[in-house]
Amino acid sequence: MQNRETSVNQPRHLLPTTVVGSYPQPDWLVDRAMLSKSVPRTRMQEMWRLPEEHLEEAQDDATIVAIRDMERAGIDIVTDGEIRRESYSNRFATALEGVNADNPAMITARSGHQTPVPRVVGRIRRTRPVELRDMQFLRKNTDHAAKITLPGPFTMSQQARNEYYKDDEELAMAFAAAVNAEALDLQKAGADVIQLDEPWVRNNPDLARRYAVKAINRALQGITVPTVVHLCFGYAAVVPGSTKPAGYSFLSELADTSANQISIEAAQPKLDLGVLRDLAGKTIMLGVLDLGDPDIESVDTIAERIRNGLKYVPADRLVPAPDCGMKYMPRPIAFGKLKAMTDAAAKVRKEIS
């Protein structure tokens, strides 16, 4: 298979901008008050405001709005805004054979809240594409570089109750095979970048050290377009910045993944960027928008965050991005932040060219 690192869609300039994945879903499409209360592991169909027979068309229309907003803001590598999803992970995970989401198990989250999660009751199999139409629709509606995201296998294994496999590692590897099959189809459909969301490697770093890299590499097997592994401290809408640590408990280990890029949240937690030295050789997708800040940051503020990243990462390996969880923001604020970020990237690009 031809390596598409040199795809005509890939941006040619330094400091190409992107989004993590999501963009605000319109109020006419989803109940945003309901959305803000949890990050569902099982399905939350009641979140959608439209009946089933009109939902796909409405999601398509909202996806075009998200794509156009990103293009107008100057984003180089766009996504579909994850408009069709209730959360970053539940849509894919619950579409797999062997997963029972209709009769969920209850687990106690670190916050102490009871969270319903799918039960794994049989062999995990991907019997049909889940996000293929999403990618085809995105490719049809933009000539920009197009990225699509998938939940990572380690994270999915931590968001389910294992009632079938001998241990969590075997479960994670089964999810990895399913993710890989999906990713290969997404690549054929025109994805220029494929991203795995793996926030739970931080939640359980000891377990992650045992097999997360192995599972990630299995999920990315045979993928020749640029790949990303994303991790964060939790959405700003859910986790206040004051409670976020100043460093990741699982980060340098990702140097051993086959992913080309590592995506990190850095603005809201005020991350010590010295940790980026541990990822020499990787491109860094750096969070430079604080989504816990309800105001649109100035171009100068964001430019300084980009410059801080350049102290540790060469310009040809730095991709400015927001922190994660943009879907929870008011759309005008989200757009304004993206526009300020692209202006800041242009300003720094001019300084270093």
C-alpha positions in Angstrom: 0.0 0.0 0.0 1.3 3.4 -0.9 2.4 5.5 2.0 0.3 8.7 2.0 2.6 10.8 4.1 2.9 13.0 1.0 -0.9 13.2 0.3 -1.9 16.2 -1.8 -4.2 17.1 1.1 -1.5 17.3 3.7 -0.5 20.9 4.7 2.9 22.0 3.4 3.7 24.8 5.8 5.1 24.6 9.3 2.8 24.6 12.4 -0.3 23.1 10.7 -3.3 23.5 12.9 -5.9 20.9 13.8 -8.6 20.0 16.3 -8.6 17.1 18.7 -11.8 15.7 17.2 -15.0 17.2 18.5 -16.8 20.5 17.7 -20.0 21.8 19.4 -23.2 20.0 18.3 -26.1 22.4 17.7 -28.9 22.8 20.2 -31.4 21.8 17.6 -29.7 18.5 17.3 -28.8 17.5 20.8 -30.0 18.2 24.4 -26.8 20.0 25.4 -27.9 20.1 29.1 -28.1 16.3 29.1 -24.8 16.1 27.2 -23.0 18.1 29.9 -23.9 15.7 32.7 -21.8 12.7 31.7 -19.5 11.1 29.1 -21.6 8.1 28.3 -20.1 4.6 27.9 -23.4 3.0 26.8 -25.7 4.6 24.3 -27.7 7.8 25.2 -30.2 7.9 22.3 -32.4 10.2 24.3 -29.8 13.0 23.9 -30.9 13.4 20.2 -33.7 15.9 19.7 -34.9 14.4 16.3 -36.7 11.1 15.6 -34.8 8.3 14.1 -36.2 8.8 10.6 -34.8 12.3 10.4 -31.6 11.9 12.6 -29.0 10.9 9.9 -30.0 13.8 7.6 -29.8 16.2 10.6 -26.4 14.9 11.7 -25.2 15.3 8.1 -26.3 18.9 8.0 -24.7 19.7 11.4 -21.5 18.0 10.2 -21.3 20.3 7.2 -21.7 23.2 9.5 -18.8 22.0 11.7 -16.6 21.4 8.7 -17.2 24.8 7.3 -16.6 26.5 10.7 -13.2 24.8 10.9 -12.4 25.8 7.3 -13.5 29.4 7.9 -11.3 29.5 11.1 -8.3 28.4 9.0 -7.9 24.9 10.4 -5.5 22.9 8.2 -6.5 19.4 9.2 -10.2 19.2 9.8 -12.5 16.5 11.3 -16.2 15.8 11.1 -16.6 17.4 14.5 -17.7 14.0 15.9 -21.2 15.3 15.4 -22.8 11.9 15.2 -21.4 10.7 18.5 -22.7 10.9 22.0 -19.2 10.5 23.3 -15.8 9.9 21.8 -15.9 6.1 22.5 -19.4 4.7 23.0 -20.6 4.7 19.4 -17.8 2.4 18.2 -17.5 0.2 21.3 -21.2 -0.6 21.5 -21.4 -1.5 17.8 -19.1 -4.5 18.3 -20.3 -8.1 18.6 -19.7 -9.5 22.1 -20.6 -6.2 23.8 -23.9 -5.9 25.6 -24.8 -2.3 26.2 -28.5 -2.9 26.8 -28.0 -4.5 30.1 -25.0 -2.5 31.5 -22.9 -3.1 34.5 -22.3 -0.4 37.1 -18.9 0.7 38.1 -17.8 3.3 40.6 -15.8 6.1 39.0 -12.9 7.9 40.8 -15.4 10.7 41.5 -17.5 8.2 43.5 -20.3 8.3 41.0 -21.9 5.2 39.6 -21.4 4.8 35.9 -23.1 2.4 33.6 -20.7 0.6 31.3 -21.1 -2.1 28.6 -20.6 -5.8 29.6 -18.3 -7.9 27.4 -20.2 -11.2 27.2 -18.6 -12.8 24.2 -15.8 -12.6 21.6 -15.2 -9.1 20.4 -15.8 -8.9 16.7 -16.3 -6.0 14.3 -19.0 -7.3 12.0 -19.6 -4.1 10.1 -18.0 -0.7 9.5 -19.0 1.9 12.2 -17.4 5.2 11.1 -16.8 4.4 7.4 -19.7 6.5 6.2 -18.6 9.3 8.5 -15.2 9.3 6.8 -16.7 9.1 3.3 -18.9 12.1 4.1 -16.0 14.1 5.5 -13.9 13.4 2.4 -16.7 14.3 0.1 -17.3 17.7 1.8 -13.8 19.1 2.2 -10.6 19.4 0.2 -8.6 20.0 3.4 -6.5 17.3 5.1 -9.1 15.1 6.9 -8.6 13.4 10.2 -10.9 10.9 11.9 -10.7 9.6 15.4 -11.3 6.2 17.0 -11.4 5.1 20.7 -8.2 3.4 21.6 -8.2 -0.3 22.6 -6.8 0.2 26.1 -9.4 2.9 26.9 -12.3 0.7 25.7 -11.0 -2.2 27.8 -11.2 0.1 30.9 -14.6 1.3 30.1 -16.3 -2.1 30.0 -17.0 -4.9 32.4 -15.0 -8.0 31.3 -17.2 -11.1 31.7 -15.6 -13.2 28.9 -11.9 -12.8 28.5 -9.3 -14.3 30.8 -7.9 -10.9 31.7 -7.9 -7.2 30.7 -4.9 -7.6 28.4 -6.7 -10.2 26.3 -9.7 -7.9 26.1 -7.6 -5.0 25.0 -6.0 -7.0 22.3 -9.4 -8.0 21.0 -10.5 -4.4 20.9 -7.3 -3.6 19.1 -8.1 -6.0 16.3 -11.5 -4.5 15.9 -10.0 -1.0 15.8 -7.4 -2.0 13.3 -10.1 -3.4 10.9 -12.0 -0.2 11.2 -8.8 2.0 10.7 -7.9 0.1 7.5 -11.3 0.8 6.1 -11.0 4.5 7.1 -7.6 4.7 5.4 -9.1 3.3 2.2 -11.9 5.9 2.4 -9.5 8.8 2.2 -8.4 9.5 5.8 -5.3 11.7 5.8 -4.8 11.2 9.5 -6.1 8.6 11.9 -6.2 9.3 15.7 -6.7 6.9 18.6 -8.1 8.5 21.8 -6.4 6.8 24.8 -7.1 9.0 27.9 -7.3 6.0 30.2 -3.6 5.2 30.0 -3.2 8.1 32.4 -6.0 6.8 34.7 -4.3 3.4 35.1 -0.6 3.8 34.3 0.5 0.6 36.0 -1.8 -1.5 33.8 -1.0 0.6 30.8 2.7 -0.1 31.2 1.9 -3.8 30.9 0.2 -3.8 27.5 -1.1 -0.4 26.3 1.7 0.1 23.8 1.3 -3.5 22.5 -2.5 -2.9 22.0 -2.0 0.5 20.3 0.6 -0.9 17.9 -1.8 -3.8 17.0 -4.6 -1.2 16.4 -2.3 0.7 14.0 -0.9 -2.3 12.2 -0.8 -1.7 8.4 -1.8 2.0 8.6 0.4 4.0 6.4 -1.1 7.5 6.7 0.0 9.6 9.7 -1.3 8.3 13.0 -1.9 10.0 16.4 -2.3 8.8 19.9 -4.2 11.4 22.1 -4.3 11.6 25.8 -5.6 14.2 28.3 -6.6 14.9 31.9 -10.4 15.0 31.2 -12.7 17.5 29.6 -12.6 21.0 31.0 -16.4 20.9 31.2 -16.1 18.0 33.7 -12.7 18.3 35.3 -11.7 21.7 36.7 -8.2 22.9 35.8 -7.3 23.4 39.4 -7.6 19.6 40.0 -5.4 18.6 37.1 -1.8 17.5 37.7 1.1 19.3 36.2 2.4 16.1 34.4 1.3 12.9 32.8 1.8 9.6 34.7 2.0 7.8 31.3 3.6 9.7 28.5 7.3 8.8 27.7 6.1 5.2 27.2 4.3 6.3 24.1 7.6 6.8 22.4 7.5 3.1 21.8 4.3 3.2 19.8 4.2 3.1 16.1 2.1 6.3 16.0 3.7 9.3 14.2 2.2 11.8 16.6 1.4 12.2 20.3 -1.4 14.6 21.2 -1.5 16.1 24.6 -3.6 18.6 26.6 -1.2 21.3 27.9 -3.0 24.7 28.1 -5.5 24.2 30.9 -3.3 22.1 33.2 -0.3 24.4 32.5 1.8 21.4 31.6 5.5 21.5 32.1 6.5 21.1 28.5 9.9 19.6 29.5 8.2 16.3 29.3 8.3 16.5 25.5 12.0 15.7 25.6 10.9 12.1 26.3 9.1 11.9 23.0 12.0 12.9 20.7 11.3 11.7 17.2 7.5 12.1 17.5 5.5 14.9 16.1 3.6 16.6 19.0 0.0 17.8 18.7 0.1 20.4 21.4 -3.0 21.7 23.2 -2.6 25.5 23.1 -6.3 26.5 23.8 -7.6 26.4 27.4 -11.1 25.2 27.1 -11.7 25.9 30.8 -11.4 29.6 30.0 -14.8 30.8 28.8 -13.2 33.7 27.0 -11.4 33.7 23.6 -7.7 33.9 24.3 -5.7 36.6 22.6 -3.5 35.8 19.6 -0.5 36.8 21.6 -1.4 34.4 24.5 -1.7 31.5 22.1 1.4 32.5 20.2 3.4 32.4 23.4 2.1 28.9 24.1 3.2 27.8 20.7 6.7 29.4 21.2 7.0 27.5 24.5 6.4 24.3 22.6 9.1 25.2 20.1 11.6 25.3 23.0 11.3 21.5 23.1 10.0 20.4 19.7 11.3 21.5 16.2 8.8 23.5 14.2 8.5 20.7 11.6 7.2 18.4 14.4 4.7 20.7 16.2 1.0 20.8 15.4 -1.0 23.4 17.4 -4.4 22.2 18.6 -7.0 22.9 21.3 -7.1 21.0 24.5 -9.8 18.3 24.2 -13.6 18.6 24.8 -14.5 21.5 22.4 -18.0 19.9 22.0 -19.0 21.3 25.4 -18.3 24.9 24.5 -20.8 27.5 23.0 -20.2 27.4 19.3 -19.3 31.1 18.9 -16.6 30.7 21.5 -15.3 27.5 20.0 -15.0 29.2 16.6 -13.4 32.3 18.0 -10.8 30.2 19.8 -10.0 28.3 16.7 -9.6 31.5 14.7 -7.3 33.0 17.3 -5.2 29.8 17.3 -4.8 29.8 13.5 -3.9 33.5 13.6 -1.3 32.7 16.3 0.2 29.9 14.3 0.5 32.2 11.3 2.2 34.8 13.5 4.8 32.4 14.9 5.2 30.8 11.4 6.2 34.2 10.1 8.7 34.7 12.9 10.5 31.5 12.2 10.4 31.4 8.4 
